[in-house]
Amino acid sequence: MTVTDLVELDKKRCKVYLDGEFAFVLYKGELRDHGIKQNAEVDDESYRAITEELLPKRATKRAMNLLQKKDYTEKKLRDKLAEGMYSDECIDAAIEYVKSYRYLDDERFARDYIVYHMEMRSKNRIVHDLMDKGISKELTERLMLEIYEDEADVDVEQEQIKKLLVKKHYDKDMEFKDKQKIIAFLLRRGYSMDSVRRALDE
């Protein structure tokens, strides 16, 4: 393989192209260590050392650093690592490592998210939010059945809607167009028309 191009990514890193195709990103010190320079040949041993040792370790370290700062779903962590231009193989290795120590756990993430937001957001909004983060609808709905069952004595969504109606100064005698604005606001929040009507009737 021949180094056909080196493109500076920033002051510390370069994109390396081998045989005309993007291969990986290396720090400038690593370029020197592995003899990567314009038009130079890269032997199999150096290529394996970079792609099977150096970069997977770096991707794993990056994943660990990200998870120390906040929780991620697997999808969002994969997206974040992909931004660093790691190969799919490096990303898979990093994900496998952090999952093996349960630093990454989609079920735990979803459970915590539901518990934290259930008093403020509609069920539909929570399902939509978690799907955007890469959590399956099936897992979300299973966890919601379990978590909301613990709150069976209280209709969480009805309580939320009533609080929002107070906040919006809802009055049964207000003009029709003002009522419609409030209803539209609640529907945008993810509440069903049936839930909104029930709250309005009460």
C-alpha positions as CSV (number, residue, x, y, z in Angstrom):
1,M,0.0,0.0,0.0
2,T,1.2,3.5,-0.9
3,V,0.5,6.8,1.0
4,T,-1.1,8.8,-1.8
5,D,-2.2,11.8,0.2
6,L,-1.9,13.4,3.7
7,V,-4.5,16.0,4.5
8,E,-4.1,18.1,7.6
9,L,-7.2,17.8,9.7
10,D,-6.0,20.2,12.4
11,K,-2.6,21.2,14.0
12,K,-2.2,17.8,15.5
13,R,-3.8,15.3,13.1
14,C,-3.8,14.2,9.5
15,K,-6.1,12.2,7.3
16,V,-4.1,9.4,5.6
17,Y,-5.1,8.1,2.2
18,L,-3.7,4.8,1.0
19,D,-3.9,3.9,-2.7
20,G,-6.2,6.8,-3.3
21,E,-8.7,6.0,-0.6
22,F,-9.2,7.4,2.9
23,A,-7.7,5.0,5.4
24,F,-7.5,6.6,8.9
25,V,-6.6,9.6,11.0
26,L,-3.3,9.7,12.8
27,Y,-1.5,12.2,15.1
28,K,1.6,13.7,13.6
29,G,3.8,11.9,16.1
30,E,2.2,8.6,15.0
31,L,2.9,9.4,11.3
32,R,6.6,9.7,12.2
33,D,6.5,6.5,14.4
34,H,5.1,4.4,11.6
35,G,7.0,6.1,8.7
36,I,3.8,7.4,7.1
37,K,4.7,10.1,4.6
38,Q,3.8,11.1,1.1
39,N,4.4,8.4,-1.5
40,A,5.9,6.0,1.2
41,E,5.0,2.3,1.2
42,V,3.2,1.0,4.2
43,D,4.0,-2.7,5.0
44,D,1.4,-5.2,6.3
45,E,2.9,-5.2,9.8
46,S,2.6,-1.4,10.2
47,Y,-0.9,-1.4,8.7
48,R,-2.0,-4.1,11.2
49,A,-0.4,-2.3,14.1
50,I,-2.3,0.8,13.2
51,T,-5.7,-0.7,12.4
52,E,-5.8,-3.6,14.9
53,E,-4.0,-2.1,17.9
54,L,-3.5,1.7,17.8
55,L,-6.9,2.8,16.5
56,P,-9.2,0.4,18.4
57,K,-7.4,1.3,21.7
58,R,-7.9,5.0,20.9
59,A,-11.6,4.6,19.9
60,T,-12.1,2.7,23.2
61,K,-10.4,5.4,25.2
62,R,-12.6,8.0,23.4
63,A,-15.7,6.1,24.2
64,M,-14.7,5.8,27.9
65,N,-14.0,9.6,28.0
66,L,-17.4,10.4,26.5
67,L,-19.3,8.1,28.9
68,Q,-17.5,9.7,31.9
69,K,-19.1,13.0,30.9
70,K,-22.7,11.7,30.3
71,D,-24.7,8.7,29.4
72,Y,-25.1,7.7,25.8
73,T,-27.3,5.1,24.0
74,E,-25.3,2.7,21.8
75,K,-26.6,4.5,18.6
76,K,-25.5,8.0,19.9
77,L,-22.1,6.7,21.0
78,R,-21.6,5.0,17.6
79,D,-22.5,8.3,15.9
80,K,-20.1,10.2,18.1
81,L,-17.2,7.9,17.4
82,A,-18.0,8.0,13.7
83,E,-17.5,11.7,13.8
84,G,-13.9,11.0,14.8
85,M,-13.6,9.0,11.5
86,Y,-12.9,5.7,13.2
87,S,-13.6,2.6,11.1
88,D,-16.6,0.4,11.8
89,E,-14.3,-2.3,13.1
90,C,-12.7,0.2,15.6
91,I,-16.2,1.4,16.7
92,D,-17.4,-2.2,17.2
93,A,-14.4,-3.0,19.3
94,A,-14.9,0.1,21.5
95,I,-18.7,-0.6,21.9
96,E,-18.0,-4.2,22.8
97,Y,-15.5,-3.2,25.5
98,V,-17.7,-0.6,27.2
99,K,-20.8,-2.9,27.0
100,S,-18.8,-5.7,28.6
101,Y,-18.3,-3.5,31.7
102,R,-21.9,-2.2,31.5
103,Y,-20.6,1.3,31.0
104,L,-23.1,1.3,28.1
105,D,-26.5,-0.1,28.7
106,D,-29.5,1.0,26.5
107,E,-32.1,-0.6,28.9
108,R,-30.6,1.3,31.9
109,F,-30.5,4.5,29.9
110,A,-34.1,4.2,28.8
111,R,-35.3,3.3,32.3
112,D,-33.5,6.4,33.8
113,Y,-34.8,8.6,31.0
114,I,-38.5,7.5,31.5
115,V,-38.3,7.9,35.3
116,Y,-36.7,11.3,35.0
117,H,-39.2,12.7,32.4
118,M,-42.4,10.9,33.2
119,E,-43.7,13.8,35.4
120,M,-43.0,16.4,32.7
121,R,-43.5,14.8,29.3
122,S,-46.3,12.8,27.6
123,K,-45.8,9.1,27.0
124,N,-45.8,9.7,23.2
125,R,-43.1,12.4,23.6
126,I,-40.9,10.0,25.7
127,V,-41.3,7.2,23.2
128,H,-40.4,9.6,20.3
129,D,-37.4,11.0,22.2
130,L,-36.0,7.6,23.0
131,M,-36.5,6.3,19.4
132,D,-34.5,9.4,18.2
133,K,-31.7,8.2,20.6
134,G,-31.7,4.8,19.1
135,I,-33.8,2.9,21.7
136,S,-36.3,0.5,20.1
137,K,-40.0,1.2,20.5
138,E,-40.5,-2.3,21.9
139,L,-38.0,-1.8,24.7
140,T,-39.4,1.7,25.5
141,E,-43.0,0.5,25.7
142,R,-42.1,-2.6,27.8
143,L,-40.2,-0.4,30.3
144,M,-43.0,2.2,30.3
145,L,-45.6,-0.5,31.1
146,E,-43.5,-1.6,34.0
147,I,-42.7,1.9,35.3
148,Y,-46.1,3.5,34.9
149,E,-47.7,0.4,36.6
150,D,-45.9,1.5,39.8
151,E,-47.8,4.8,39.4
152,A,-51.2,3.1,38.9
153,D,-52.9,5.2,41.5
154,V,-52.2,8.4,39.7
155,D,-53.0,9.2,36.0
156,V,-49.6,10.9,35.3
157,E,-50.6,12.4,32.0
158,Q,-53.9,13.8,33.3
159,E,-52.0,15.5,36.1
160,Q,-49.5,17.0,33.6
161,I,-52.3,18.3,31.3
162,K,-54.1,19.9,34.3
163,K,-50.9,21.7,35.4
164,L,-50.4,22.9,31.8
165,L,-54.0,24.1,31.6
166,V,-53.4,26.2,34.8
167,K,-50.2,27.5,33.4
168,K,-52.0,28.5,30.2
169,H,-54.8,30.2,32.3
170,Y,-57.4,27.9,30.7
171,D,-61.0,28.9,31.5
172,K,-64.1,27.0,30.3
173,D,-65.7,30.4,29.4
174,M,-62.8,31.6,27.3
175,E,-63.2,32.2,23.6
176,F,-63.3,29.2,21.3
177,K,-60.2,30.3,19.3
178,D,-58.2,30.6,22.6
179,K,-59.3,27.1,23.6
180,Q,-58.2,25.8,20.3
181,K,-54.7,27.3,20.7
182,I,-54.4,25.6,24.1
183,I,-55.6,22.3,22.7
184,A,-53.1,22.5,19.7
185,F,-50.3,23.3,22.2
186,L,-51.1,20.1,24.2
187,L,-51.3,18.0,21.1
188,R,-47.9,19.2,20.0
189,R,-46.6,18.1,23.4
190,G,-47.7,14.5,22.5
191,Y,-50.9,14.2,24.5
192,S,-53.7,12.4,22.7
193,M,-57.0,14.2,21.9
194,D,-58.8,11.8,24.2
195,S,-56.5,12.7,27.2
196,V,-56.9,16.4,26.5
197,R,-60.7,16.2,26.3
198,R,-60.9,14.3,29.6
199,A,-58.8,16.9,31.3
200,L,-60.8,19.7,29.8
201,D,-64.1,18.0,31.0
202,E,-62.8,17.7,34.5
